[in-house]
Amino acid sequence: AKLTSPLQVKKRVRQGIPGRYRGMLWRAMAGGDILEEKNKGVYRSLVLSGDSPWSGMINRDIPRTFPKHVMFRDRQGLGQTSLYNVLKA
């Protein structure tokens, strides 16, 4: 859609980056692709390495992190599992 007035531009800017692009953009801006290339297999090996000394605390805190967010509602769901893996690694 063509933006024809300054008010339309202002509104769009304030809305922020559309959700479907946020993950990709954050990864690119943080240099995630470069880090992953330099450290091939490190994340996977950390995830598969078993429990960490912090596993108990991580598991206790994850359900409280985003209790109303649809992605994190289920105890063994994709959201909580993914967050646990990132924190553990």
PETA-V473516 format. One record per run of one state. SS is the DSSP state (helix for helix, strand for strand, loop for the rest). FROM is the first residue (numbers start at 1). TO is the last residue. Records with the same first field share a line. If there is no record, write none. Layout:
BEGIN
SS: FROM-TO, FROM-TO
END
This chain:
BEGIN
loop: 1-5, 16-18, 30-31, 39-41, 48-54, 66-69, 73-77, 89-89
helix: 6-15, 19-29, 32-38, 42-47, 55-65, 70-72, 78-88
END
